Amino acid sequence: MNPILAMLKEHNISDAQISELFQALTQNPLAAMATLGQLNLPQEKLQSLMEQLMQNPALIKEAVEELGLDFSKVEEAKQRLQNN
């Protein structure tokens, strides 16, 4: 299992909430950050998660694919952010 998904499940984040988070990520990464903040993860876990993502951004793609979402939507959202 993807380490991002494993950490979220470890903290009793439901599959629905995980899907919502990654759906937000594919549509609007800034909104995904707000959604992530609402999950009430311990600060140290959130920091660890962010460090993992910064060191290995491919984890996002793996998690999105594992959830059956369209990674091309993540790339489109990233482009929109870079253009703004």
A tleap script that builds the chain and sets N, CA, C and O, in Angstrom:
source leaprc.protein.ff14SB
mol = sequence {
  NMET ASN PRO ILE LEU ALA MET LEU LYS GLU
  HIE ASN ILE SER ASP ALA GLN ILE SER GLU
  LEU PHE GLN ALA LEU THR GLN ASN PRO LEU
  ALA ALA MET ALA THR LEU GLY GLN LEU ASN
  LEU PRO GLN GLU LYS LEU GLN SER LEU MET
  GLU GLN LEU MET GLN ASN PRO ALA LEU ILE
  LYS GLU ALA VAL GLU GLU LEU GLY LEU ASP
  PHE SER LYS VAL GLU GLU ALA LYS GLN ARG
  LEU GLN ASN CASN
}
set mol.1.N position { 0.844 -1.185 0.000 }
set mol.1.CA position { 0.000 0.000 0.000 }
set mol.1.C position { 0.885 1.243 0.000 }
set mol.1.O position { 1.950 1.277 0.617 }
set mol.2.N position { 0.423 2.230 -0.692 }
set mol.2.CA position { 1.118 3.507 -0.755 }
set mol.2.C position { 1.284 4.067 0.663 }
set mol.2.O position { 0.337 4.025 1.448 }
set mol.3.N position { 2.475 4.593 1.006 }
set mol.3.CA position { 2.696 5.091 2.375 }
set mol.3.C position { 1.784 6.260 2.767 }
set mol.3.O position { 1.458 6.421 3.944 }
set mol.4.N position { 1.378 7.062 1.805 }
set mol.4.CA position { 0.453 8.163 2.114 }
set mol.4.C position { -0.886 7.583 2.551 }
set mol.4.O position { -1.442 7.971 3.578 }
set mol.5.N position { -1.390 6.649 1.753 }
set mol.5.CA position { -2.674 6.027 2.069 }
set mol.5.C position { -2.583 5.245 3.374 }
set mol.5.O position { -3.519 5.265 4.173 }
set mol.6.N position { -1.480 4.563 3.594 }
set mol.6.CA position { -1.295 3.788 4.825 }
set mol.6.C position { -1.325 4.704 6.044 }
set mol.6.O position { -1.951 4.375 7.052 }
set mol.7.N position { -0.653 5.849 5.959 }
set mol.7.CA position { -0.624 6.780 7.097 }
set mol.7.C position { -2.012 7.337 7.359 }
set mol.7.O position { -2.413 7.466 8.516 }
set mol.8.N position { -2.749 7.667 6.318 }
set mol.8.CA position { -4.092 8.200 6.509 }
set mol.8.C position { -4.999 7.144 7.150 }
set mol.8.O position { -5.769 7.456 8.059 }
set mol.9.N position { -4.908 5.908 6.682 }
set mol.9.CA position { -5.726 4.832 7.258 }
set mol.9.C position { -5.319 4.544 8.700 }
set mol.9.O position { -6.164 4.221 9.535 }
set mol.10.N position { -4.018 4.661 8.990 }
set mol.10.CA position { -3.515 4.452 10.349 }
set mol.10.C position { -4.177 5.410 11.338 }
set mol.10.O position { -4.340 5.091 12.515 }
set mol.11.N position { -4.553 6.587 10.842 }
set mol.11.CA position { -5.196 7.592 11.690 }
set mol.11.C position { -6.705 7.607 11.518 }
set mol.11.O position { -7.369 8.618 11.748 }
set mol.12.N position { -7.229 6.458 11.106 }
set mol.12.CA position { -8.675 6.249 10.996 }
set mol.12.C position { -9.375 7.228 10.063 }
set mol.12.O position { -10.522 7.613 10.293 }
set mol.13.N position { -8.671 7.625 9.010 }
set mol.13.CA position { -9.290 8.451 7.986 }
set mol.13.C position { -10.051 7.493 7.068 }
set mol.13.O position { -9.473 6.540 6.546 }
set mol.14.N position { -11.319 7.742 6.876 }
set mol.14.CA position { -12.160 6.816 6.103 }
set mol.14.C position { -11.785 6.830 4.621 }
set mol.14.O position { -11.175 7.776 4.122 }
set mol.15.N position { -12.163 5.763 3.943 }
set mol.15.CA position { -11.923 5.679 2.504 }
set mol.15.C position { -12.605 6.838 1.781 }
set mol.15.O position { -12.066 7.381 0.817 }
set mol.16.N position { -13.785 7.210 2.250 }
set mol.16.CA position { -14.514 8.324 1.632 }
set mol.16.C position { -13.726 9.629 1.785 }
set mol.16.O position { -13.629 10.413 0.841 }
set mol.17.N position { -13.168 9.856 2.972 }
set mol.17.CA position { -12.389 11.078 3.197 }
set mol.17.C position { -11.110 11.066 2.363 }
set mol.17.O position { -10.703 12.101 1.834 }
set mol.18.N position { -10.480 9.903 2.245 }
set mol.18.CA position { -9.267 9.795 1.439 }
set mol.18.C position { -9.592 10.078 -0.020 }
set mol.18.O position { -8.870 10.818 -0.689 }
set mol.19.N position { -10.669 9.496 -0.509 }
set mol.19.CA position { -11.074 9.747 -1.893 }
set mol.19.C position { -11.389 11.221 -2.104 }
set mol.19.O position { -11.026 11.795 -3.130 }
set mol.20.N position { -12.059 11.831 -1.141 }
set mol.20.CA position { -12.388 13.255 -1.236 }
set mol.20.C position { -11.122 14.096 -1.302 }
set mol.20.O position { -11.040 15.038 -2.090 }
set mol.21.N position { -10.134 13.758 -0.478 }
set mol.21.CA position { -8.871 14.484 -0.459 }
set mol.21.C position { -8.182 14.402 -1.821 }
set mol.21.O position { -7.749 15.418 -2.364 }
set mol.22.N position { -8.084 13.204 -2.362 }
set mol.22.CA position { -7.389 13.047 -3.631 }
set mol.22.C position { -8.216 13.563 -4.803 }
set mol.22.O position { -7.658 13.996 -5.811 }
set mol.23.N position { -9.528 13.521 -4.680 }
set mol.23.CA position { -10.377 14.130 -5.708 }
set mol.23.C position { -10.135 15.635 -5.717 }
set mol.23.O position { -10.025 16.245 -6.780 }
set mol.24.N position { -10.051 16.231 -4.530 }
set mol.24.CA position { -9.755 17.668 -4.439 }
set mol.24.C position { -8.376 17.951 -5.023 }
set mol.24.O position { -8.179 18.960 -5.701 }
set mol.25.N position { -7.434 17.068 -4.763 }
set mol.25.CA position { -6.081 17.242 -5.292 }
set mol.25.C position { -6.086 17.254 -6.817 }
set mol.25.O position { -5.354 18.026 -7.436 }
set mol.26.N position { -6.903 16.405 -7.418 }
set mol.26.CA position { -6.935 16.349 -8.879 }
set mol.26.C position { -7.644 17.555 -9.483 }
set mol.26.O position { -7.458 17.854 -10.662 }
set mol.27.N position { -8.450 18.246 -8.694 }
set mol.27.CA position { -9.199 19.383 -9.226 }
set mol.27.C position { -8.585 20.715 -8.817 }
set mol.27.O position { -8.508 21.642 -9.624 }
set mol.28.N position { -8.151 20.811 -7.573 }
set mol.28.CA position { -7.631 22.076 -7.058 }
set mol.28.C position { -6.697 21.778 -5.888 }
set mol.28.O position { -7.157 21.570 -4.765 }
set mol.29.N position { -5.394 21.757 -6.140 }
set mol.29.CA position { -4.445 21.418 -5.071 }
set mol.29.C position { -4.553 22.309 -3.833 }
set mol.29.O position { -4.302 21.845 -2.720 }
set mol.30.N position { -4.919 23.568 -4.009 }
set mol.30.CA position { -5.064 24.442 -2.841 }
set mol.30.C position { -6.236 23.998 -1.969 }
set mol.30.O position { -6.157 24.036 -0.741 }
set mol.31.N position { -7.314 23.581 -2.611 }
set mol.31.CA position { -8.467 23.070 -1.869 }
set mol.31.C position { -8.091 21.770 -1.158 }
set mol.31.O position { -8.586 21.490 -0.066 }
set mol.32.N position { -7.226 20.989 -1.772 }
set mol.32.CA position { -6.786 19.738 -1.144 }
set mol.32.C position { -6.058 20.018 0.157 }
set mol.32.O position { -6.185 19.260 1.119 }
set mol.33.N position { -5.300 21.096 0.195 }
set mol.33.CA position { -4.593 21.457 1.438 }
set mol.33.C position { -5.598 21.788 2.542 }
set mol.33.O position { -5.395 21.414 3.697 }
set mol.34.N position { -6.667 22.477 2.196 }
set mol.34.CA position { -7.701 22.795 3.180 }
set mol.34.C position { -8.381 21.511 3.656 }
set mol.34.O position { -8.651 21.348 4.846 }
set mol.35.N position { -8.652 20.608 2.723 }
set mol.35.CA position { -9.277 19.326 3.071 }
set mol.35.C position { -8.356 18.531 3.984 }
set mol.35.O position { -8.812 17.932 4.958 }
set mol.36.N position { -7.072 18.521 3.679 }
set mol.36.CA position { -6.095 17.819 4.503 }
set mol.36.C position { -6.074 18.393 5.923 }
set mol.36.O position { -5.972 17.647 6.897 }
set mol.37.N position { -6.170 19.707 6.031 }
set mol.37.CA position { -6.191 20.349 7.334 }
set mol.37.C position { -7.400 19.967 8.168 }
set mol.37.O position { -7.333 19.969 9.397 }
set mol.38.N position { -8.506 19.638 7.511 }
set mol.38.CA position { -9.735 19.271 8.219 }
set mol.38.C position { -9.709 17.849 8.763 }
set mol.38.O position { -10.592 17.465 9.530 }
set mol.39.N position { -8.714 17.069 8.380 }
set mol.39.CA position { -8.643 15.682 8.827 }
set mol.39.C position { -8.099 15.550 10.247 }
set mol.39.O position { -8.098 14.458 10.816 }
set mol.40.N position { -7.642 16.649 10.810 }
set mol.40.CA position { -7.150 16.686 12.200 }
set mol.40.C position { -6.049 15.672 12.475 }
set mol.40.O position { -6.049 15.000 13.507 }
set mol.41.N position { -5.110 15.571 11.536 }
set mol.41.CA position { -3.952 14.712 11.762 }
set mol.41.C position { -3.022 15.388 12.752 }
set mol.41.O position { -2.939 16.616 12.779 }
set mol.42.N position { -2.320 14.609 13.567 }
set mol.42.CA position { -1.327 15.219 14.466 }
set mol.42.C position { -0.295 15.992 13.648 }
set mol.42.O position { 0.091 15.555 12.564 }
set mol.43.N position { 0.143 17.114 14.151 }
set mol.43.CA position { 1.057 17.994 13.429 }
set mol.43.C position { 2.321 17.260 12.982 }
set mol.43.O position { 2.801 17.472 11.868 }
set mol.44.N position { 2.860 16.403 13.844 }
set mol.44.CA position { 4.086 15.693 13.475 }
set mol.44.C position { 3.852 14.720 12.311 }
set mol.44.O position { 4.738 14.527 11.479 }
set mol.45.N position { 2.669 14.111 12.252 }
set mol.45.CA position { 2.340 13.209 11.145 }
set mol.45.C position { 2.146 13.993 9.850 }
set mol.45.O position { 2.573 13.560 8.780 }
set mol.46.N position { 1.503 15.138 9.960 }
set mol.46.CA position { 1.285 15.985 8.798 }
set mol.46.C position { 2.629 16.461 8.242 }
set mol.46.O position { 2.840 16.469 7.030 }
set mol.47.N position { 3.525 16.853 9.134 }
set mol.47.CA position { 4.851 17.293 8.720 }
set mol.47.C position { 5.618 16.144 8.066 }
set mol.47.O position { 6.292 16.345 7.055 }
set mol.48.N position { 5.521 14.964 8.624 }
set mol.48.CA position { 6.185 13.796 8.067 }
set mol.48.C position { 5.637 13.489 6.669 }
set mol.48.O position { 6.393 13.165 5.753 }
set mol.49.N position { 4.334 13.593 6.524 }
set mol.49.CA position { 3.695 13.359 5.231 }
set mol.49.C position { 4.208 14.347 4.193 }
set mol.49.O position { 4.533 13.959 3.071 }
set mol.50.N position { 4.280 15.614 4.561 }
set mol.50.CA position { 4.746 16.641 3.635 }
set mol.50.C position { 6.207 16.400 3.251 }
set mol.50.O position { 6.586 16.597 2.096 }
set mol.51.N position { 7.015 15.980 4.202 }
set mol.51.CA position { 8.416 15.680 3.910 }
set mol.51.C position { 8.527 14.527 2.927 }
set mol.51.O position { 9.334 14.570 1.998 }
set mol.52.N position { 7.709 13.488 3.132 }
set mol.52.CA position { 7.708 12.355 2.212 }
set mol.52.C position { 7.344 12.793 0.803 }
set mol.52.O position { 7.966 12.368 -0.170 }
set mol.53.N position { 6.337 13.642 0.703 }
set mol.53.CA position { 5.881 14.106 -0.607 }
set mol.53.C position { 6.928 14.978 -1.291 }
set mol.53.O position { 7.093 14.919 -2.509 }
set mol.54.N position { 7.627 15.781 -0.509 }
set mol.54.CA position { 8.656 16.634 -1.089 }
set mol.54.C position { 9.845 15.799 -1.571 }
set mol.54.O position { 10.453 16.115 -2.594 }
set mol.55.N position { 10.170 14.747 -0.842 }
set mol.55.CA position { 11.293 13.894 -1.210 }
set mol.55.C position { 10.932 12.941 -2.344 }
set mol.55.O position { 11.796 12.549 -3.128 }
set mol.56.N position { 9.663 12.572 -2.430 }
set mol.56.CA position { 9.240 11.599 -3.435 }
set mol.56.C position { 7.848 11.960 -3.965 }
set mol.56.O position { 6.857 11.346 -3.572 }
set mol.57.N position { 7.773 12.959 -4.860 }
set mol.57.CA position { 6.476 13.382 -5.393 }
set mol.57.C position { 5.733 12.274 -6.135 }
set mol.57.O position { 4.520 12.369 -6.318 }
set mol.58.N position { 6.432 11.234 -6.562 }
set mol.58.CA position { 5.779 10.125 -7.275 }
set mol.58.C position { 4.769 9.411 -6.379 }
set mol.58.O position { 3.901 8.691 -6.874 }
set mol.59.N position { 4.879 9.606 -5.063 }
set mol.59.CA position { 3.919 8.993 -4.140 }
set mol.59.C position { 2.501 9.479 -4.413 }
set mol.59.O position { 1.539 8.734 -4.228 }
set mol.60.N position { 2.375 10.721 -4.849 }
set mol.60.CA position { 1.045 11.254 -5.162 }
set mol.60.C position { 0.462 10.484 -6.338 }
set mol.60.O position { -0.694 10.062 -6.308 }
set mol.61.N position { 1.278 10.307 -7.375 }
set mol.61.CA position { 0.803 9.575 -8.547 }
set mol.61.C position { 0.405 8.151 -8.165 }
set mol.61.O position { -0.639 7.659 -8.594 }
set mol.62.N position { 1.237 7.492 -7.360 }
set mol.62.CA position { 0.933 6.129 -6.925 }
set mol.62.C position { -0.393 6.069 -6.168 }
set mol.62.O position { -1.210 5.178 -6.399 }
set mol.63.N position { -0.596 7.029 -5.261 }
set mol.63.CA position { -1.826 7.040 -4.462 }
set mol.63.C position { -3.042 7.299 -5.340 }
set mol.63.O position { -4.074 6.647 -5.184 }
set mol.64.N position { -2.921 8.243 -6.257 }
set mol.64.CA position { -4.035 8.564 -7.153 }
set mol.64.C position { -4.402 7.342 -7.986 }
set mol.64.O position { -5.578 7.023 -8.157 }
set mol.65.N position { -3.375 6.659 -8.505 }
set mol.65.CA position { -3.635 5.468 -9.319 }
set mol.65.C position { -4.225 4.346 -8.476 }
set mol.65.O position { -5.117 3.628 -8.928 }
set mol.66.N position { -3.727 4.194 -7.243 }
set mol.66.CA position { -4.252 3.156 -6.356 }
set mol.66.C position { -5.721 3.393 -6.038 }
set mol.66.O position { -6.483 2.446 -5.841 }
set mol.67.N position { -6.113 4.662 -5.988 }
set mol.67.CA position { -7.513 5.007 -5.717 }
set mol.67.C position { -8.369 4.958 -6.979 }
set mol.67.O position { -9.587 5.123 -6.910 }
set mol.68.N position { -7.741 4.732 -8.126 }
set mol.68.CA position { -8.484 4.646 -9.374 }
set mol.68.C position { -8.880 5.999 -9.945 }
set mol.68.O position { -9.835 6.093 -10.716 }
set mol.69.N position { -8.154 7.048 -9.572 }
set mol.69.CA position { -8.438 8.381 -10.095 }
set mol.69.C position { -7.546 8.664 -11.297 }
set mol.69.O position { -6.616 7.908 -11.576 }
set mol.70.N position { -7.824 9.734 -11.994 }
set mol.70.CA position { -7.104 10.101 -13.211 }
set mol.70.C position { -5.957 11.044 -12.872 }
set mol.70.O position { -6.185 12.199 -12.512 }
set mol.71.N position { -4.714 10.549 -12.988 }
set mol.71.CA position { -3.557 11.371 -12.635 }
set mol.71.C position { -3.390 12.552 -13.581 }
set mol.71.O position { -2.821 13.570 -13.187 }
set mol.72.N position { -3.867 12.445 -14.812 }
set mol.72.CA position { -3.725 13.563 -15.742 }
set mol.72.C position { -4.413 14.811 -15.193 }
set mol.72.O position { -4.026 15.933 -15.521 }
set mol.73.N position { -5.431 14.616 -14.358 }
set mol.73.CA position { -6.119 15.757 -13.737 }
set mol.73.C position { -5.197 16.465 -12.750 }
set mol.73.O position { -5.274 17.684 -12.603 }
set mol.74.N position { -4.325 15.716 -12.071 }
set mol.74.CA position { -3.342 16.316 -11.164 }
set mol.74.C position { -2.383 17.179 -11.974 }
set mol.74.O position { -2.063 18.300 -11.581 }
set mol.75.N position { -1.927 16.651 -13.108 }
set mol.75.CA position { -1.015 17.404 -13.963 }
set mol.75.C position { -1.676 18.679 -14.485 }
set mol.75.O position { -1.036 19.728 -14.546 }
set mol.76.N position { -2.949 18.595 -14.861 }
set mol.76.CA position { -3.673 19.781 -15.329 }
set mol.76.C position { -3.779 20.826 -14.225 }
set mol.76.O position { -3.596 22.018 -14.476 }
set mol.77.N position { -4.072 20.385 -13.009 }
set mol.77.CA position { -4.179 21.313 -11.877 }
set mol.77.C position { -2.830 21.967 -11.607 }
set mol.77.O position { -2.765 23.159 -11.308 }
set mol.78.N position { -1.762 21.196 -11.711 }
set mol.78.CA position { -0.418 21.735 -11.488 }
set mol.78.C position { -0.103 22.804 -12.529 }
set mol.78.O position { 0.474 23.840 -12.199 }
set mol.79.N position { -0.478 22.561 -13.781 }
set mol.79.CA position { -0.265 23.541 -14.840 }
set mol.79.C position { -1.026 24.835 -14.565 }
set mol.79.O position { -0.499 25.932 -14.751 }
set mol.80.N position { -2.280 24.690 -14.116 }
set mol.80.CA position { -3.091 25.880 -13.806 }
set mol.80.C position { -2.433 26.697 -12.703 }
set mol.80.O position { -2.426 27.927 -12.763 }
set mol.81.N position { -1.878 26.024 -11.695 }
set mol.81.CA position { -1.212 26.739 -10.610 }
set mol.81.C position { 0.038 27.466 -11.115 }
set mol.81.O position { 0.310 28.595 -10.705 }
set mol.82.N position { 0.781 26.830 -11.987 }
set mol.82.CA position { 1.998 27.438 -12.513 }
set mol.82.C position { 1.694 28.619 -13.415 }
set mol.82.O position { 2.487 29.555 -13.511 }
set mol.83.N position { 0.549 28.576 -14.074 }
set mol.83.CA position { 0.173 29.673 -14.981 }
set mol.83.C position { -0.357 30.888 -14.239 }
set mol.83.O position { -0.398 31.984 -14.797 }
set mol.84.N position { -0.765 30.707 -12.988 }
set mol.84.CA position { -1.322 31.830 -12.213 }
set mol.84.C position { -0.256 32.583 -11.489 }
set mol.84.O position { -0.550 33.555 -10.793 }
savepdb mol mol.pdb
quit
